[in-house]
Structures are given as C-alpha cells and as structure tokens.
Amino acid sequence: MDSNKNNILTIETPEGIKFNLRLAGPVIRCLAWMLDLLCIGGLAKILSTVTGIFFLISYELAVTIQIIAYFLISTGYGIIMEYYWRGQTIGKRVFKLKVMDSQGLYLKFHQVVMRNLLRFIDMLPLFYLVGGLACLTTRHSQRLGDIAADTIVIWNPGIPEPDLDQVHPDKYNSLHDYPHLKARLRQRVSSLEAGIALQALLRREQLDPEARIELFNKIAVYFKKVVEFPQEAVDGISDEQYIRNVVDVLYRTGSKR
C-alpha cells in the first residue's frame, strides 16, 4: 500500500492487482458531517418532544434523560449507519464518501465503534479542530478516530464506464431480467470490489487455465452471496460468464445491453 501527493491511496491485492482510491480531504468530510448533524438534530428534536413528558415528573430527571438520549443518538447514528450502510451515513452517501479499512478490507464492527467514539476527541476544542488538523497532517488524511480504528475515508465521485466490449462481447446478460436485484447489486458492491472483478476479466488471458478457473470460482461465490439471483438466471453459465454479467451490471451506465 502506498500514497502520493495527489491524495491517492494505492492498494495492491494478493493477486498483484493495484487499485487507486481517492482519499477524502477535510473540507468535503466537513460538509458531509454538517449534513449528518442536521439529521442528528432532527432525531434529537423528535426524541426531545417524546421525552418532554418527564418534565411533569422531575426537571432534573428530564434533563438527564435528554442528555443521555442525545449522546446515544449522536454516537449511535454514526455506528448504526456506517455498519449497516457499509461505511456510509446520509451525509457520506450524498457527498459520495465511504469509510473503509485502510487495507481495503471489510469494515469490522469494532472499527466502526472505535472511530465514532473517538469523534468527541476529534471535535475538540471546537469545530473539529483536532480532527481537521489530523486530516491535514497525516499521510492518509485520517482523523484520530481513523488512526485508532485503522480506517480511511475515500471519495468516489463516479466510476467511468470502461470499454465493456473487452470483457462482455455482445452476449445476453440474464441478470438484466431482474432490475430490482440489479439495483441491489449496485448498492451493495463497493468500487474496490467492482474493480477486482473487472481487472480479473481484463487479465484473464494472462492466467493459467487452472488458476483462471479457481479465481473466477472464488469471485463468483462471493458475488452470489452479495445478491442472490434466481437459479434460472445463473443456470448454464460458467463462473467467468457470471462475473462478466456482474461487471456489465455494475459498470454499464447506458441502455445498451
């Protein structure tokens, strides 16, 4: 793994395939967090209205409950969203940001918890000064929470459509018959995962026959777990053809089939 002055992180897989990830800087991360703050504020307002009944019992009790509730919301929002949305919150999704393990691996729950709990330190003394300075001075634009959790935040403004005729030469794609599952596949697959499948297809002729079969079998098994298509959509096609169909779904932006 390496990075350069253009804020690009290069990750190399065990198969020798390299991927460039654009690291998110402090400005765009701040914009995403401001949107998340609005969401947290909205949730807190709703909860404040609900817990207002406790003021009829005790002012101190009501204030205590609301402080605890706000802490749980402000911390739990990031933990729940980033874990179940695979590294994204509402703000990150709008600004096309994503939290990832620093090696490009899946986020683990303890990483999500760690980076969100340490957010309160990054916010010190005011307006994310500690976190902002950390992003500006660390090699991979990480705040303290990212360093502790071994995570990075990438910015993916859009994936350009490659020349898919290299990997999918005018063949019928059975996955196109299930538009709702296609949409789910695009939602769940990260740019790194899509890139691995694409690079495997582009370099397939460089592989030994046995290694080629084994590689595409492993990739196909993985993607079939991400989204399960009906059996009739995958019957009679090889693992390599299945990955061609998946790549076509992930990268094809136009109506061409």
N, C-alpha and C positions, 0 to 999 in steps of 0.2 A: 504494500500500500504506500502511496506517495501523494504529494500535492505540490502545486506550483503557485506562482504569484498571481495567477488569474483566478484564484479561489476555486480551483478544480481539484477534486479528490479522485485519484485513480486507484481502483480496486482490481486485483488480479485473482481470478478463481483458481482452484487447484488444477483445472484443465489448461491453464495458461491463457485464458481469455480475459482481456482487460476492458474495464468499463470506466468511463469518466462521469463523475457525479458533480453537479454544480452546488457548492456549499452556499447556504443562505446567510446573508450578512445581517448585521444588527438592525438595519433600517426596515427591511421587509419583515423581519421577525417581530419587530415592534408593532408594525401595522397589523399583523395577524393577531398579536396579543391584545391590541386595543379592541379589535372586534370580539375576541373571546371575553374581554372584560365586560363588554355590553351584554353578552349572553349570560355571564355570571351575575351581573347586576340585575338582569331581568328575572333570573331564577331566585335571587335573593329577595327581590321585591315581592314575588309571589309567596315565598316562604314567610316573609315578614308579616304579610297580611294574614296568613293562616295561623301563625303563632301569636298574633295580636291578642288572642283570647286570654293568654296567660297574664296580660296586664290587669285583668279583672281579679286575678288571684294575688299576684305579687309583682311589683315593678322590678325588683332585683331578679326574681326568677325569670321573668320575661326577657330582660336584657341578657342574662346569662345564656338562656336557650338560643337567643338570636345570634349571639357571638359564636357559640359552638356551631350553630347551623351554618353561619356564613363561612367558618373555617372548613367545615365538611364540604360545602358546595364549591368553594374556591379551589380546594385541593382535589376533591373527588371529580370535579368536572374534567380536569386535565387527565387524571388517571384513567377514568372510565372511557373517555373519548379516544385517547391515544391507544389504549389497549384494544378496544373493540373496533375502532376505525383504522387499525394498523398504522399507528404513528401520526394520525391527523386529528385535529379538533375542527370546529366550524371555521375558525379563523384561518387555520393552516390549509384547509381544503379550498377556501375562497382564494387565498393567495398562492395556492399550488406548492405548499411546503409539506414536508414529511419528515418525521423523526425516524432514524434508522440506527441500528447497531453500527459501530464505527468500522466493522469489517463487512458490512453489507448483509449481515445475518438477520434473522427474525428478532424483533424486539421481545425480550422476556419481561414478564410481569414485574419482577423486582427492578428492572431498569426503568420502567415507566414510573413506578412508585418513587424511586430514588430521585429522578430528575425533577419530579413535581414537588416533592417535599423540600428540596433544596432551592426551590424557586423563591422562597421567602428570604434566603440569604442573597440571592442574585438581585432581588428588588432593593436591597439596602444601598445607600441610606435613603434614596428617593429616586423614583423614575428609572428603576433598573440600572443604576449607575454601575454597580459591581458587575452585573451580568453583561452590560454593554461593553465595559472595558475589557472583560474577559474575551468576548467575541472578537474585539478588535485586535487583541494581542496574542491570542492562541493560534496555533498553526492551522487548526481545522474549524475556526470560528465557533468555538464551543464556550458556553457559559459554564459556571461552576457545576451546575446540575448535570450538564452533559459530560463533563470530565469525570465526575464521580460515577455516573451511570454508564460510561463508555459509549455514548451515543453522539450522533451528528444530526444536523438538520439540513436537508437538501432542498433546493428549489428546482422544480421541474416545470418550466413554463409551457412545455409542449413537446411531444415526440414527433419529429418529422417523419413522414411516411417514406420508408425505404423502397427500393426497387423490388417489389414483391415477386415480380416475374422470375427472379433468380431462385426463389425458394418455393413458389407456388404457380407453376406454369399452366395456367388455363385448365384447372381441374375443378370439378364440382366440389364444393365445400358443404358437407352435410350439416355443419353447425349453424349455417345461416338459416336453417328451418326453425330455429328456436331463439327468436330475438330477445326474449326475456332472460334466457340463460347466457346469451352473448353479452348483454349489458352487465350481468352479474360477474362474468369473467373479466370484463374490462375494469370493473370496480375493484375487484379483489387482487388482481395481479399488479405488482409494482413494476416500475420501469426497469429495474435491475433484473427481475425475473423474466420479463419480456425480452430484454436484451440477451440474456443467456440462451433462450430458445432460438432467437434469431441468429446469433453467432454460431450456434451448433449447426444450423441449417446451411449457413454460408460456408462453413468449413467442413461439411460432411465428406467431401471428396478427399480430404486430407487424412481421413481416419482409416485405420484398418477395418476390414469388414466386421470382425467380431467386436471390436471396440465401438464401432458405429452402431451396431445393434444394441449393445449394452447401454450406451449413452442415451439413445433415444428412448429405450425402455424406461430408464430411470426418470427422464424428464417427463415422459408421458404419464407415468404412475403419479408423479407429483401433481401435474395439472388436472388429472382426472379426480384427484382428491379436492382440489380447489373448487371446482364446479363439476357436478356430476350430470352429464348429458344422458338422455335416454339411450338404451342399448342399441336401438336401431340407427342411431347417429354415428356409432363407432364400430358397428359390426362390419367385418370385411375389409377394414383398412389397417395398414401397418402402424406401428408406433411413430415412425418417421412421418407418415402421411398425416397422422393425427396432430403432430406438432406443427406441420405445415398449415393445417386448418386453424389451429390455435393462433399462430403468428399472423395469419391472414385476418382473423377477427380482431386481434389486438392492435394491428397497425393500419389496417385499411380504413381510411377516412372517407372515401367517396362511396358511390353506389356501385362501383364496378365489382363484379363477382367472378 
